[in-house]
């Protein structure tokens, strides 16, 4: 059974929430071991805010890189059929030859850092043409973005925003912009039982 994707419970936990959502999206509830949930929370929220308050500056790139490698180890150990890859810098963009879009085409999901009133993590779940379906863990009931970005609460198992490629590829500080190339990061995640190869991907989309 799949659970609805979750919303962050504070202003700071978008990172672990998006990683937990990736696990929930890819796997059945009964397959997910408590060790995975525990360690995602332990290894995230590692940035200190003003005054040295732990967690008040969210989750660092280093923590996301570590989580990606740890989840790959989980897959190699046979605990869960998961595969993870960490991307940074110029490898993170939206386009026909991008690894991010390739992961979505092959049945994976992507946790990506972008801009939304500061740096923010969301979960990309699928691609349709030059639009990306994503789950943003920051709960809102109204659309403050205008017609370019679609907001919905009707698909709790998979997405709550639909965002065009053009929004992501911007280097400025704007909603859902990936921002400066050198600061970009993404984590690709797959259920290895369902991961499409390049050949199968071509057949799937014909």
PyMOL commands that set and color helices and strands:
alter all, ss='L'
color gray80, all
select helices_A, chain A and resi 14-26+29-31+34-43+50-52+61-76+89-91+99-105+165-168+181-183+198-205
alter helices_A, ss='H'
color red, helices_A
select strands_A, chain A and resi 82-88+109-115+119-128+131-135+150-151+161-164+185-191
alter strands_A, ss='S'
color yellow, strands_A
deselect
rebuild
show_as cartoon
